[in-house]
Every structure is written in structure tokens, then in C-alpha cells.
Amino acid sequence: MSEYHLEWLFAATLTGVSVTEAGRWTFQFRGGGVIHVECPWRLLRHDVLALSSQDHDQTYGLSSPVDAAFELARHLEGQSVTGVSVIGGTSDLVIRFGSDDQLQILPFSTGYESWESFSPSGFHIVARGGQDLTGFSR
């Protein structure tokens, strides 16, 4: 995992989730780390799809649209990160919370940056479409 410099996530808890109108998601973690996402993500609970970025602002016949940022934060509140993996060749980022929840960040573009990580120590990682990760210190 050190090759990806994502150790800072271990035992961290999610402290905030936000999304801009342009669809850029921000996941903030206790201790100052941040992950910015500009590709689809999904939450699996017990290996079942529970929520995704595609659900955001959908009504699905409900009285108000789904606020996926609020719902994701609510689902993961108080849970610590127990595992992190990056899938080679796709740069999928899988963050495990507790024993049953996974936040999967799924790059779909081969040409655009899909997600980026800023560790509390200042290390910046960029996931480029269809390629390996690029990292550098700020």
C-alpha cells in the first residue's frame, strides 16, 4: 500500500461529504485528509448496492430528492477505515469501513483525472484515466 501513499486513511473516519453542481464530490476525513472525486462512486453494504453518486438529486417517487452526500455521511458516520485498495489498470479505489461497508470509486474515463487524494502530510495523488497513479509532495 505504501506505493500509493494511502496509509493515512487507515483508522480514519469520514467527517464530511459534499458535492458541487458540476458533480465534484469531496470526502473529508478526520485528521485533515481529503479525497476529491469526479467519477461515479457507490456504497456497498453487506455486498449489496446501497447508494451511489447516480442517486443524488433523484426523486424515485419520494417526497424530496435523494441527498447522496447526506446519506453517505449518515451511513458511514463513526466507522473507521479498515482497508484501502487500488485496482491496477483501472485505478478503482476501494475504501472499506468496519467489516461490511465499502466505498468504491470507479473511474470511467480513459482521458480525464478521476480522483485525487491529499494526505494530511501533504502527499498528493492523482488517478489518471486508465493509467497508474501519479503522486507528489505539495
N, C-alpha and C positions, 0 to 999 in steps of 0.2 A: 504493500500500500504506500510505502514511502516514496515510490517512484511518482505517485500522483500528488503527494503533499496534501492529503485529505485527512491526516490523523487528527487534526484539530476538531473534526466532527465527533469523534468517539466520546461518548458520555455527555455530549452537548444536548440541550433541549431547544426546541423551536420556540422562539419568543414572539414572532410576528410573521404575518403573511400579507402581502399587498400586491395589487395588480394595477397597471396603468391602462388607460383607454386603448393604447397601442398594443396591449397584450404582453407587456413585460412583467413577469412575476418576480417578486423579491421574497426570499425566505431568510429571515434573520434568526440567528442563534445566540444563545447566552454565551457571553464571553467576547462578542464582537464580530464573529464570522458571518459572512453573507454569501448567499448563492443567488445570482440573477439568472432567470430562465426566459428564453424566447422561443420555446418549442413546447409541444404538448407534455403534460405530466399526468400521472394517475396515482391514486392511492389504492393499494390492495389491503384489505383486512381479512385475515384468515384465508389468503389466496383468492379472494373474491373482489372484483372491482367495486369500490365503494364510492368513489368520487373522481372526477377528472377536471382538467382545465376546460374541457369542452362543455362541461355542465354549467360553467359560470354564465350568469345572466339568462339562463333558460328558465322558462316557467313550468313546463311539464304539467300544466293544468293546476299548478299550485296557486295560492293567493298572492305570492310575490316571487320574483325571480330568485334562483339559487345564487347565493353569495359564496362561491367556492373558496375564496380566501378565508372567510369566517369559518366555514365548515371544516376546512383542512386544519386550521389552527385549533378548533374545538376538538377534533378527532385526536390530534397528536399532543394536546396540552398535557404537560407534566411527564411525558415519556422521554426517556433518554435514547440517544442513538446507540444501537448495539452492533451495527455493522455498516460498512460502506464498500461498494464495489463499482468499478468502471468496466464495462464490457468492451473489450478490444474490437476494433473495426467499426463499431457504431458509436462509441462514446456515450452509450446509455449510462446514466448514473443511478444507482440503486442505493437508497438510504433506508436501513432497517431501524425501526423504532420498537422497543420492547421485543416481544417474541412473535408478534402476529401482524404487525403493520409494516408496509413497505411504501415509500415514496419513490416512484420510478419516473425519472426524467428522460424523455425519449426523443432524441434528435431525429428529425425527418428530412432535413435539407442537407445536400452534399456541398452546398456552396456558402452557407451562412454560419456564423457563430451561433451555437445553440444554447449554451450555458457557460457561466463563468463563476468561479469561486474566489472569494477574497478571505484568506485566513486572518485570524487576529494578529498574527506575526507579520503580516504584510505580503505573504506569497499569493500571487495572482495566477489562476489557471484559466485558460480559455479552451473550450471544447469546440474545435472546428469541424464543420460538416464532413462526415465520412473519413476523418483522419484522426491521428493521435492527438493527445492533449499538448498544449503549449503552456509552459509555466515560466514565471519570472518574478523576482522580488520587486516590490514597488519602490 
